[in-house]
C-alpha cells in the first residue's frame, strides 16, 4: 500500500515537473520572439499566397514600404521580424496569427501591412 502511494506521488511529481518545464520553454520562446527586431518585407505579387513567408524578400530598396507602396489594393509588403528558423542566406518573415489575419483582411490599421501598387 505504501509502495503504491510512493509511486503515485512520483508520477504526479514527474507530470508536474514536465508541465513546468514546458511552460518555461514556451515563455522563453515567447520572450525571444518579442525581442526580434522587425524589418520590411516585399511580397512577390506573382505568388498566390500572401500569408506564405516564402513569398517575401527583405526590402533592400532605399525607400521604405510606406513610400514604396501606394495603399491601394492587394499586398505589397509587410513589417515583421525575421523568422529565426529561416536560413541566414535566405531570411523569411515570421508571420504570426495576428499578422496573418491582417494580411488576409488587407488591414493596414496597425501599420505592418502595405498594399499595392508599388511606386517605380
PyMOL CGO cylinders between C-alpha atoms (Angstrom):
from pymol import cmd
from pymol.cgo import CYLINDER

trace = [
    CYLINDER, 0.00, 0.00, 0.00, 2.78, 2.45, 0.90, 0.3, 1, 1, 1, 1, 1, 1,
    CYLINDER, 2.78, 2.45, 0.90, 4.60, 1.47, -2.31, 0.3, 1, 1, 1, 1, 1, 1,
    CYLINDER, 4.60, 1.47, -2.31, 1.54, 2.43, -4.42, 0.3, 1, 1, 1, 1, 1, 1,
    CYLINDER, 1.54, 2.43, -4.42, 1.30, 5.81, -2.68, 0.3, 1, 1, 1, 1, 1, 1,
    CYLINDER, 1.30, 5.81, -2.68, 5.00, 6.49, -3.30, 0.3, 1, 1, 1, 1, 1, 1,
    CYLINDER, 5.00, 6.49, -3.30, 4.65, 5.50, -6.97, 0.3, 1, 1, 1, 1, 1, 1,
    CYLINDER, 4.65, 5.50, -6.97, 1.56, 7.71, -7.29, 0.3, 1, 1, 1, 1, 1, 1,
    CYLINDER, 1.56, 7.71, -7.29, 3.38, 10.64, -5.68, 0.3, 1, 1, 1, 1, 1, 1,
    CYLINDER, 3.38, 10.64, -5.68, 6.35, 10.17, -8.00, 0.3, 1, 1, 1, 1, 1, 1,
    CYLINDER, 6.35, 10.17, -8.00, 4.09, 10.07, -11.06, 0.3, 1, 1, 1, 1, 1, 1,
    CYLINDER, 4.09, 10.07, -11.06, 2.40, 13.31, -10.02, 0.3, 1, 1, 1, 1, 1, 1,
    CYLINDER, 2.40, 13.31, -10.02, 5.81, 14.90, -9.37, 0.3, 1, 1, 1, 1, 1, 1,
    CYLINDER, 5.81, 14.90, -9.37, 7.07, 13.86, -12.82, 0.3, 1, 1, 1, 1, 1, 1,
    CYLINDER, 7.07, 13.86, -12.82, 3.93, 15.19, -14.54, 0.3, 1, 1, 1, 1, 1, 1,
    CYLINDER, 3.93, 15.19, -14.54, 4.16, 18.48, -12.64, 0.3, 1, 1, 1, 1, 1, 1,
    CYLINDER, 4.16, 18.48, -12.64, 7.85, 18.84, -13.50, 0.3, 1, 1, 1, 1, 1, 1,
    CYLINDER, 7.85, 18.84, -13.50, 7.17, 18.14, -17.17, 0.3, 1, 1, 1, 1, 1, 1,
    CYLINDER, 7.17, 18.14, -17.17, 4.40, 20.75, -17.21, 0.3, 1, 1, 1, 1, 1, 1,
    CYLINDER, 4.40, 20.75, -17.21, 6.58, 23.36, -15.53, 0.3, 1, 1, 1, 1, 1, 1,
    CYLINDER, 6.58, 23.36, -15.53, 9.42, 22.72, -17.98, 0.3, 1, 1, 1, 1, 1, 1,
    CYLINDER, 9.42, 22.72, -17.98, 7.05, 23.01, -20.95, 0.3, 1, 1, 1, 1, 1, 1,
    CYLINDER, 7.05, 23.01, -20.95, 5.63, 26.30, -19.65, 0.3, 1, 1, 1, 1, 1, 1,
    CYLINDER, 5.63, 26.30, -19.65, 9.14, 27.65, -19.04, 0.3, 1, 1, 1, 1, 1, 1,
    CYLINDER, 9.14, 27.65, -19.04, 10.24, 26.74, -22.58, 0.3, 1, 1, 1, 1, 1, 1,
    CYLINDER, 10.24, 26.74, -22.58, 7.16, 28.44, -24.01, 0.3, 1, 1, 1, 1, 1, 1,
    CYLINDER, 7.16, 28.44, -24.01, 7.87, 31.61, -22.02, 0.3, 1, 1, 1, 1, 1, 1,
    CYLINDER, 7.87, 31.61, -22.02, 11.48, 31.66, -23.21, 0.3, 1, 1, 1, 1, 1, 1,
    CYLINDER, 11.48, 31.66, -23.21, 10.37, 31.27, -26.84, 0.3, 1, 1, 1, 1, 1, 1,
    CYLINDER, 10.37, 31.27, -26.84, 7.73, 33.97, -26.43, 0.3, 1, 1, 1, 1, 1, 1,
    CYLINDER, 7.73, 33.97, -26.43, 10.23, 36.35, -24.84, 0.3, 1, 1, 1, 1, 1, 1,
    CYLINDER, 10.23, 36.35, -24.84, 12.75, 35.67, -27.61, 0.3, 1, 1, 1, 1, 1, 1,
    CYLINDER, 12.75, 35.67, -27.61, 10.11, 36.33, -30.28, 0.3, 1, 1, 1, 1, 1, 1,
    CYLINDER, 10.11, 36.33, -30.28, 9.25, 39.60, -28.55, 0.3, 1, 1, 1, 1, 1, 1,
    CYLINDER, 9.25, 39.60, -28.55, 12.89, 40.67, -28.78, 0.3, 1, 1, 1, 1, 1, 1,
    CYLINDER, 12.89, 40.67, -28.78, 13.14, 40.05, -32.52, 0.3, 1, 1, 1, 1, 1, 1,
    CYLINDER, 13.14, 40.05, -32.52, 13.63, 43.23, -34.47, 0.3, 1, 1, 1, 1, 1, 1,
    CYLINDER, 13.63, 43.23, -34.47, 11.08, 43.85, -37.18, 0.3, 1, 1, 1, 1, 1, 1,
    CYLINDER, 11.08, 43.85, -37.18, 12.06, 44.68, -40.71, 0.3, 1, 1, 1, 1, 1, 1,
    CYLINDER, 12.06, 44.68, -40.71, 10.33, 45.36, -44.01, 0.3, 1, 1, 1, 1, 1, 1,
    CYLINDER, 10.33, 45.36, -44.01, 9.47, 42.53, -46.40, 0.3, 1, 1, 1, 1, 1, 1,
    CYLINDER, 9.47, 42.53, -46.40, 8.35, 42.91, -50.03, 0.3, 1, 1, 1, 1, 1, 1,
    CYLINDER, 8.35, 42.91, -50.03, 5.71, 40.50, -51.32, 0.3, 1, 1, 1, 1, 1, 1,
    CYLINDER, 5.71, 40.50, -51.32, 6.25, 38.76, -54.67, 0.3, 1, 1, 1, 1, 1, 1,
    CYLINDER, 6.25, 38.76, -54.67, 2.92, 39.68, -56.24, 0.3, 1, 1, 1, 1, 1, 1,
    CYLINDER, 2.92, 39.68, -56.24, 3.26, 36.89, -58.81, 0.3, 1, 1, 1, 1, 1, 1,
    CYLINDER, 3.26, 36.89, -58.81, 2.79, 34.44, -55.91, 0.3, 1, 1, 1, 1, 1, 1,
    CYLINDER, 2.79, 34.44, -55.91, -0.67, 33.27, -54.93, 0.3, 1, 1, 1, 1, 1, 1,
    CYLINDER, -0.67, 33.27, -54.93, -0.46, 33.25, -51.11, 0.3, 1, 1, 1, 1, 1, 1,
    CYLINDER, -0.46, 33.25, -51.11, 0.46, 36.45, -49.26, 0.3, 1, 1, 1, 1, 1, 1,
    CYLINDER, 0.46, 36.45, -49.26, 0.43, 34.59, -45.93, 0.3, 1, 1, 1, 1, 1, 1,
    CYLINDER, 0.43, 34.59, -45.93, 3.28, 32.27, -47.01, 0.3, 1, 1, 1, 1, 1, 1,
    CYLINDER, 3.28, 32.27, -47.01, 6.64, 33.63, -45.73, 0.3, 1, 1, 1, 1, 1, 1,
    CYLINDER, 6.64, 33.63, -45.73, 8.36, 32.03, -48.74, 0.3, 1, 1, 1, 1, 1, 1,
    CYLINDER, 8.36, 32.03, -48.74, 6.73, 34.67, -50.95, 0.3, 1, 1, 1, 1, 1, 1,
    CYLINDER, 6.73, 34.67, -50.95, 8.61, 37.56, -49.28, 0.3, 1, 1, 1, 1, 1, 1,
    CYLINDER, 8.61, 37.56, -49.28, 12.11, 39.00, -49.55, 0.3, 1, 1, 1, 1, 1, 1,
    CYLINDER, 12.11, 39.00, -49.55, 13.73, 41.58, -47.32, 0.3, 1, 1, 1, 1, 1, 1,
    CYLINDER, 13.73, 41.58, -47.32, 13.23, 45.15, -48.58, 0.3, 1, 1, 1, 1, 1, 1,
    CYLINDER, 13.23, 45.15, -48.58, 16.59, 46.26, -49.96, 0.3, 1, 1, 1, 1, 1, 1,
    CYLINDER, 16.59, 46.26, -49.96, 15.10, 49.29, -51.72, 0.3, 1, 1, 1, 1, 1, 1,
    CYLINDER, 15.10, 49.29, -51.72, 16.25, 52.59, -50.18, 0.3, 1, 1, 1, 1, 1, 1,
    CYLINDER, 16.25, 52.59, -50.18, 12.57, 53.58, -49.97, 0.3, 1, 1, 1, 1, 1, 1,
    CYLINDER, 12.57, 53.58, -49.97, 10.51, 52.36, -47.04, 0.3, 1, 1, 1, 1, 1, 1,
    CYLINDER, 10.51, 52.36, -47.04, 7.34, 50.38, -47.68, 0.3, 1, 1, 1, 1, 1, 1,
    CYLINDER, 7.34, 50.38, -47.68, 5.41, 53.47, -46.66, 0.3, 1, 1, 1, 1, 1, 1,
    CYLINDER, 5.41, 53.47, -46.66, 6.93, 55.32, -49.63, 0.3, 1, 1, 1, 1, 1, 1,
    CYLINDER, 6.93, 55.32, -49.63, 7.16, 52.30, -51.92, 0.3, 1, 1, 1, 1, 1, 1,
    CYLINDER, 7.16, 52.30, -51.92, 3.55, 51.10, -51.63, 0.3, 1, 1, 1, 1, 1, 1,
    CYLINDER, 3.55, 51.10, -51.63, 0.57, 53.26, -52.59, 0.3, 1, 1, 1, 1, 1, 1,
    CYLINDER, 0.57, 53.26, -52.59, -2.07, 51.78, -50.24, 0.3, 1, 1, 1, 1, 1, 1,
    CYLINDER, -2.07, 51.78, -50.24, -4.47, 50.78, -52.99, 0.3, 1, 1, 1, 1, 1, 1,
    CYLINDER, -4.47, 50.78, -52.99, -5.23, 47.06, -53.12, 0.3, 1, 1, 1, 1, 1, 1,
    CYLINDER, -5.23, 47.06, -53.12, -3.56, 43.67, -52.66, 0.3, 1, 1, 1, 1, 1, 1,
    CYLINDER, -3.56, 43.67, -52.66, -0.46, 43.05, -50.58, 0.3, 1, 1, 1, 1, 1, 1,
    CYLINDER, -0.46, 43.05, -50.58, 2.72, 44.96, -51.40, 0.3, 1, 1, 1, 1, 1, 1,
    CYLINDER, 2.72, 44.96, -51.40, 4.74, 44.25, -48.26, 0.3, 1, 1, 1, 1, 1, 1,
    CYLINDER, 4.74, 44.25, -48.26, 4.72, 43.71, -44.52, 0.3, 1, 1, 1, 1, 1, 1,
    CYLINDER, 4.72, 43.71, -44.52, 6.74, 44.59, -41.46, 0.3, 1, 1, 1, 1, 1, 1,
    CYLINDER, 6.74, 44.59, -41.46, 7.63, 41.53, -39.37, 0.3, 1, 1, 1, 1, 1, 1,
    CYLINDER, 7.63, 41.53, -39.37, 10.59, 40.07, -37.50, 0.3, 1, 1, 1, 1, 1, 1,
    CYLINDER, 10.59, 40.07, -37.50, 12.87, 37.63, -39.27, 0.3, 1, 1, 1, 1, 1, 1,
    CYLINDER, 12.87, 37.63, -39.27, 11.95, 34.02, -38.58, 0.3, 1, 1, 1, 1, 1, 1,
    CYLINDER, 11.95, 34.02, -38.58, 14.88, 32.71, -36.51, 0.3, 1, 1, 1, 1, 1, 1,
    CYLINDER, 14.88, 32.71, -36.51, 14.34, 29.29, -38.11, 0.3, 1, 1, 1, 1, 1, 1,
    CYLINDER, 14.34, 29.29, -38.11, 14.83, 30.61, -41.65, 0.3, 1, 1, 1, 1, 1, 1,
    CYLINDER, 14.83, 30.61, -41.65, 18.15, 30.37, -43.43, 0.3, 1, 1, 1, 1, 1, 1,
    CYLINDER, 18.15, 30.37, -43.43, 20.50, 33.34, -42.83, 0.3, 1, 1, 1, 1, 1, 1,
    CYLINDER, 20.50, 33.34, -42.83, 21.25, 33.33, -46.57, 0.3, 1, 1, 1, 1, 1, 1,
    CYLINDER, 21.25, 33.33, -46.57, 17.53, 33.41, -47.43, 0.3, 1, 1, 1, 1, 1, 1,
    CYLINDER, 17.53, 33.41, -47.43, 15.73, 35.01, -44.45, 0.3, 1, 1, 1, 1, 1, 1,
    CYLINDER, 15.73, 35.01, -44.45, 11.95, 34.95, -44.25, 0.3, 1, 1, 1, 1, 1, 1,
    CYLINDER, 11.95, 34.95, -44.25, 9.46, 36.90, -42.14, 0.3, 1, 1, 1, 1, 1, 1,
    CYLINDER, 9.46, 36.90, -42.14, 7.88, 35.46, -39.02, 0.3, 1, 1, 1, 1, 1, 1,
    CYLINDER, 7.88, 35.46, -39.02, 4.14, 35.72, -39.69, 0.3, 1, 1, 1, 1, 1, 1,
    CYLINDER, 4.14, 35.72, -39.69, 2.15, 35.18, -36.50, 0.3, 1, 1, 1, 1, 1, 1,
    CYLINDER, 2.15, 35.18, -36.50, -1.61, 34.61, -36.37, 0.3, 1, 1, 1, 1, 1, 1,
    CYLINDER, -1.61, 34.61, -36.37, -2.42, 38.31, -35.91, 0.3, 1, 1, 1, 1, 1, 1,
    CYLINDER, -2.42, 38.31, -35.91, -0.31, 39.41, -38.86, 0.3, 1, 1, 1, 1, 1, 1,
    CYLINDER, -0.31, 39.41, -38.86, -1.67, 36.56, -40.97, 0.3, 1, 1, 1, 1, 1, 1,
    CYLINDER, -1.67, 36.56, -40.97, -5.21, 37.75, -40.24, 0.3, 1, 1, 1, 1, 1, 1,
    CYLINDER, -5.21, 37.75, -40.24, -4.31, 41.36, -41.13, 0.3, 1, 1, 1, 1, 1, 1,
    CYLINDER, -4.31, 41.36, -41.13, -2.73, 40.17, -44.40, 0.3, 1, 1, 1, 1, 1, 1,
    CYLINDER, -2.73, 40.17, -44.40, -5.82, 38.11, -45.28, 0.3, 1, 1, 1, 1, 1, 1,
    CYLINDER, -5.82, 38.11, -45.28, -8.11, 41.06, -44.46, 0.3, 1, 1, 1, 1, 1, 1,
    CYLINDER, -8.11, 41.06, -44.46, -5.75, 43.57, -46.16, 0.3, 1, 1, 1, 1, 1, 1,
    CYLINDER, -5.75, 43.57, -46.16, -5.95, 45.51, -42.91, 0.3, 1, 1, 1, 1, 1, 1,
    CYLINDER, -5.95, 45.51, -42.91, -3.42, 48.34, -42.82, 0.3, 1, 1, 1, 1, 1, 1,
    CYLINDER, -3.42, 48.34, -42.82, -4.52, 49.86, -39.49, 0.3, 1, 1, 1, 1, 1, 1,
    CYLINDER, -4.52, 49.86, -39.49, -1.54, 48.51, -37.48, 0.3, 1, 1, 1, 1, 1, 1,
    CYLINDER, -1.54, 48.51, -37.48, 0.99, 49.90, -39.94, 0.3, 1, 1, 1, 1, 1, 1,
    CYLINDER, 0.99, 49.90, -39.94, 2.53, 46.49, -40.66, 0.3, 1, 1, 1, 1, 1, 1,
    CYLINDER, 2.53, 46.49, -40.66, 0.62, 45.62, -43.87, 0.3, 1, 1, 1, 1, 1, 1,
    CYLINDER, 0.62, 45.62, -43.87, 1.14, 47.64, -47.06, 0.3, 1, 1, 1, 1, 1, 1,
    CYLINDER, 1.14, 47.64, -47.06, -0.92, 47.43, -50.24, 0.3, 1, 1, 1, 1, 1, 1,
    CYLINDER, -0.92, 47.43, -50.24, -0.14, 47.68, -53.98, 0.3, 1, 1, 1, 1, 1, 1,
    CYLINDER, -0.14, 47.68, -53.98, 0.52, 49.24, -56.38, 0.3, 1, 1, 1, 1, 1, 1,
    CYLINDER, 0.52, 49.24, -56.38, 4.24, 49.79, -55.96, 0.3, 1, 1, 1, 1, 1, 1,
    CYLINDER, 4.24, 49.79, -55.96, 5.81, 53.08, -56.90, 0.3, 1, 1, 1, 1, 1, 1,
    CYLINDER, 5.81, 53.08, -56.90, 8.51, 52.74, -59.57, 0.3, 1, 1, 1, 1, 1, 1,
]
cmd.load_cgo(trace, "trace")
